[in-house]
Amino acid sequence: MCLTCGCGIPDDDHGDSRHITMSELRAAAEAAEVDVDEAARNLQATYPKGK
């Protein structure tokens, strides 16, 4: 899905690049040399620290 709005469409940024898409998460995982599942877990675990 557009990982931020919950629409259920993985790579649709709805014309607004501020939305996080699955392809961006994949690229970030690759940059961090982790798999996508780990990147998603890391994002969820780190989010509270950035609030």
Contact map, one row per residue, 1 for C-alpha under 8 A:
111111111111000000001100000000000000000000000000000
111111111111100000111100000000000000000000000000000
111111000100000000111100000000000000000000000000000
111111000000000000111000000000000000000000000000000
111111100000000000100000000000000000000000000000000
111111110000000000000000000000000000000000000000000
110011111000000000000000000000000000000000000000000
110001111100000000000000000000000000000000000000000
110000111111000000000000000000000000000000000000000
111000011111000000001110000000000000000000000000000
110000001111100000001110000000000000000000000000000
110000001111111000001000000000000000000000000000000
010000000011111111111000000000000000000000000000000
000000000001111110100000000000000000000000000000000
000000000001111110000000000000000000000000000000000
000000000000111111100000000000000000000000000000000
000000000000111111110000000000000000000000000000000
000000000000100111110000000000000000000000000000000
011110000000110111111000000000000000000000000000000
011100000000100011111101100000000000000000000000000
111100000111100000111111100000000000000000000000000
111000000110000000011111110000000000000000000000000
000000000110000000001111111000000000000000000000000
000000000000000000011111111100000000000000000000000
000000000000000000011111111110000001001100000000000
000000000000000000000111111111000011000000000000000
000000000000000000000011111111100000000000000000000
000000000000000000000001111111110000001000000000000
000000000000000000000000111111111111011000000000000
000000000000000000000000011111111111000000000000000
000000000000000000000000001111111100000000000000000
000000000000000000000000000111111100000000000000000
000000000000000000000000000011111110000000000000000
000000000000000000000000000011111111011000000000000
000000000000000000000000010011001111111000000000000
000000000000000000000000110011000111111100000000000
000000000000000000000000000000000011111110000000000
000000000000000000000000000010000111111111000000000
000000000000000000000000100110000111111111100000000
000000000000000000000000100000000001111111110000000
000000000000000000000000000000000000111111111000000
000000000000000000000000000000000000011111111100000
000000000000000000000000000000000000001111111110000
000000000000000000000000000000000000000111111111000
000000000000000000000000000000000000000011111111000
000000000000000000000000000000000000000001111111110
000000000000000000000000000000000000000000111111111
000000000000000000000000000000000000000000011111111
000000000000000000000000000000000000000000000111111
000000000000000000000000000000000000000000000111111
000000000000000000000000000000000000000000000011111
